[in-house]
Amino acid sequence: FAASSRLRYTSDKGEVSTDQGWTKNKRPKEKVRTAILVEECDDGSFKVVDCGENAHSNYIRILHGVNRKKTKERKKECKGSPDRYYYFDRFKMSLYQNDSDEKSWRDPMVKDVSGRREFKASVVFTWCIRCLKDQALKRLPTNEDKDKIRWVILVPAIWQEPAKKIMIN
């Protein structure tokens, strides 16, 4: 993500900080992987386990039966059957269609990588944006007024207007 405080923005509009600490490994990443790992709870609801590269790493561990180590950020482990988890990877382009017909855009669906389950694209994107927001808030300076943050989401220029509307909603 990129951020600039109001004070820095008003004094120098070019002053923007970026954070590349999205992965546990030491390599900085310029882009965050479009991935999210979701767990189905016993009551049938779903909760986000992780997003980005961490979601990918955790999904691989789950598939191989290796529980994730506890960290300070998360006090739990991924446990249980791999069937409880749904992993979505590179789903951003699922909203890319050449068809601009409004009817084809009603409730587009996104499949998890295993093909076992489909969710509404709006739900998957909401999970992802919420996860990214939570991670960004953890990295902002503590003196920032988090209630006055102006969030900006960039969408691919090649998307049709209906896809952009989905992101706005």
C-alpha positions in Angstrom: 0.0 0.0 0.0 1.0 3.6 -0.3 0.1 6.3 2.3 0.7 9.9 3.0 -0.4 11.8 6.1 -2.4 15.0 5.7 0.5 17.0 7.1 3.0 15.5 4.6 0.5 15.7 1.7 -0.2 19.4 2.3 3.5 20.3 2.5 4.8 18.1 -0.3 2.2 16.3 -2.5 4.9 13.9 -3.8 5.7 12.6 -0.3 4.2 9.1 -0.2 5.3 6.2 1.9 5.0 2.6 0.7 5.0 -0.6 2.7 6.3 -3.8 1.2 6.3 -5.9 4.4 3.4 -8.1 3.3 5.3 -11.4 3.3 7.1 -13.2 6.1 10.1 -13.8 4.0 12.9 -11.2 3.7 12.2 -10.3 0.0 10.3 -7.1 -0.5 7.4 -7.4 -2.9 6.3 -4.6 -5.2 2.8 -6.0 -5.6 0.6 -8.0 -3.2 -0.5 -11.3 -4.6 -4.3 -11.4 -5.3 -5.0 -14.3 -3.0 -7.2 -15.0 0.0 -7.6 -18.0 2.2 -11.0 -18.5 3.9 -12.0 -21.1 6.5 -15.5 -22.5 6.8 -16.6 -22.4 10.4 -18.6 -25.1 12.2 -21.7 -22.8 12.0 -21.4 -22.5 8.2 -20.0 -19.0 8.3 -16.7 -18.1 6.7 -13.7 -16.2 8.1 -10.7 -14.9 6.4 -7.5 -16.7 7.5 -5.0 -14.5 5.5 -4.4 -12.7 2.2 -1.6 -12.2 -0.2 1.6 -14.3 -0.1 0.7 -15.5 3.4 -2.6 -16.9 2.2 -0.7 -18.8 -0.4 1.9 -20.2 2.0 -0.8 -21.2 4.5 -2.8 -23.0 1.9 0.3 -25.0 0.8 0.9 -25.9 4.4 -2.8 -27.0 4.9 -2.7 -29.2 1.7 0.5 -30.9 3.0 -1.0 -31.3 6.5 1.5 -29.0 8.2 0.0 -26.6 10.7 1.1 -23.1 10.6 3.2 -21.9 13.5 1.6 -19.5 16.0 2.8 -16.0 15.5 2.3 -12.8 17.5 -0.1 -11.5 14.9 -2.3 -14.6 14.9 -2.8 -16.6 18.0 -4.3 -19.6 16.2 -3.2 -22.3 13.8 -4.8 -23.4 10.6 -6.2 -26.8 11.7 -8.7 -29.3 10.6 -9.4 -30.8 7.2 -8.2 -29.1 4.1 -11.9 -29.3 3.0 -12.7 -26.5 5.4 -10.5 -24.1 3.5 -11.1 -22.3 0.3 -8.2 -20.6 -1.5 -8.7 -17.9 -4.2 -5.7 -16.9 -6.2 -5.4 -14.3 -9.0 -9.2 -13.8 -8.9 -9.0 -10.1 -9.7 -9.2 -10.8 -13.4 -12.4 -12.8 -12.9 -14.2 -9.5 -13.3 -12.6 -9.0 -16.7 -15.1 -9.8 -19.4 -15.4 -8.4 -22.9 -19.1 -8.5 -22.6 -20.6 -5.2 -21.6 -24.2 -6.6 -21.4 -25.6 -5.7 -17.9 -27.4 -9.0 -17.6 -24.2 -11.0 -17.8 -22.9 -9.0 -14.8 -25.5 -9.9 -12.3 -23.8 -11.6 -9.4 -20.7 -12.9 -11.2 -19.2 -15.9 -9.4 -15.6 -16.8 -8.5 -14.4 -20.4 -7.9 -11.8 -21.4 -5.4 -8.7 -22.9 -6.9 -9.9 -26.5 -6.3 -13.2 -25.8 -8.1 -15.2 -27.1 -5.1 -17.0 -23.9 -4.2 -18.2 -20.7 -5.9 -18.8 -17.5 -4.1 -20.2 -14.2 -5.4 -17.3 -12.0 -6.7 -18.5 -9.2 -4.4 -18.1 -11.4 -1.4 -14.6 -12.5 -2.3 -13.5 -9.0 -3.1 -15.0 -7.7 0.2 -13.0 -10.4 2.1 -9.9 -9.4 0.3 -10.3 -5.6 0.8 -11.1 -6.0 4.5 -8.0 -8.2 5.0 -5.8 -5.7 3.1 -7.3 -2.8 5.1 -6.6 -4.6 8.4 -3.0 -5.2 7.4 -2.6 -1.6 6.2 -4.0 -0.2 9.5 -1.5 -2.3 11.5 1.4 -0.7 9.6 0.3 2.9 9.8 1.9 5.1 12.5 0.0 5.0 15.7 -0.5 8.8 15.7 -2.5 8.7 12.5 -6.2 9.4 12.8 -7.5 6.2 11.4 -11.1 7.6 11.1 -10.0 10.2 8.6 -8.3 7.9 6.2 -9.3 8.3 2.5 -9.1 4.9 0.9 -8.4 4.5 -2.8 -8.7 1.2 -4.7 -7.2 1.0 -8.2 -8.9 -1.2 -10.7 -7.6 -2.4 -14.1 -8.3 0.1 -16.9 -9.4 -2.8 -19.1 -12.4 -3.6 -16.9 -15.9 -2.8 -18.2 -18.1 -0.3 -16.3 -20.2 -3.1 -14.7 -17.0 -4.6 -13.1 -16.1 -1.1 -11.8 -19.6 -0.8 -10.3 -19.1 -4.1 -8.5 -16.0 -2.7 -6.8 -17.7 0.6 -6.0 -20.6 -1.3 -4.3 
